[in-house]
């Protein structure tokens, strides 16, 4: 690993992975406790429309993907505002339409040879310095917003009605959260690709949720777990020359099943003790 | 006597075209302890949600503390019917109660000493202070209910709305719970949705029967009119305390038998 770091692309990959871990930890926790995994999946896949748009117009990836996902996220926010858990159909449609737009736009781009795989499974080994800076700014924005409005997000996620009575502008924070999801999704696409975004966004919070007593600690533990998964996956992919994005997710997946076995064992021991 | 703290005039509310409440007129005085009774689906929860400003009426006027409910929302305490829909949510008892201290855009993630004191006082009143660091999802239904009430108390409300607060409290703790409410009622006006008629008789000052229309009674008794028009005993029978009510009020059955 150390020798790998002598390559600039590896250093960049590591930095991109760690920045993505920070956003995954924070936003993933909010996504999981709000149970809006499906909406996040919709935003992530619709982002492909943005990638297509960027290719078609010759814009940088970040600009196209971010702009497009932001618009999709705001539409989804508007649709889900009244019933946060019940707008599956429209989300599903936006999910598919976004991807279709991306495919058509790349078709329409003359002479473009699409490297679909790099968007579907990430291209962490090809993150340029400029994208790294953009990612750093995005992570910073997400971190600051979360710290500043932590109690509002907590109250809104736990009990929307009560938060509303306390004067928390729930609609505003709903839109803000969707916007933050769009930001992080675009970042994470860089690392693991849009197919695997949901895994990296949800596996660490799912594991953390069981062991922590508060949302803030869930965010911290999820960030650490994401960092372990990304660095571990990156190292394995380097050592065995395998696709990095998929390797990161596999590491996360193994940890996920280990945690389930661990819980199962723990509760089995507890019941046996209780019986004896 | 003074002006009523809650005033509803010709209030209509419908949901998806189905009328839920029709032409509701209701005035609740300061210091009152009002029970809302009536059949399931009769609109009790809707009525409470209208009064705290979570719903807007189709027609009619609602004034709480002399103003539209939304503008005084922070002066109201609300204990919703469904407690802890998300049992896995990682949040401690103290953090839930501190939600009662939120204000619009507080902008800094620290709670002031005043907020912490109010939360402590509320938890102590509900005898839940020792559980403050526990994960809410690990507590029993009754304990979670107390946490929800502590959260409402932490807001230091002028009116406290409770939607079936004893649904998950076992019978043994119910009278204890009503004693706490009686104590609170010295300073706080209380509106409560409940089914236990025995409790209503012992603690409540007035009763409103809700079944699409609202029949309000200034005294703590269930009248013949309520029974005939609003089918209240149906609900009361279902909750296991039928005898006294039916003996006193149900003339129809006597006539038919």
Interface residues (C-beta under 8 A of the other chain):
Chain A: X33 X35 X147 X148 X149 X150 X151 X152 X154 X155 X157 X158 X159 X161 X162 X163 X164 X165 X166 X167 X168 X169 X209 X210 X212 X213 X214 X215 X217 X218
Chain B: X52 X53 X54 X73 X74 X76 X78 X80 X86 X88 X89 X90 X91 X92 X95 X96 X98 X99 X100 X102 X103 X104 X105 X106 X107 X108 X109 X133 X134 X135 X151 X155
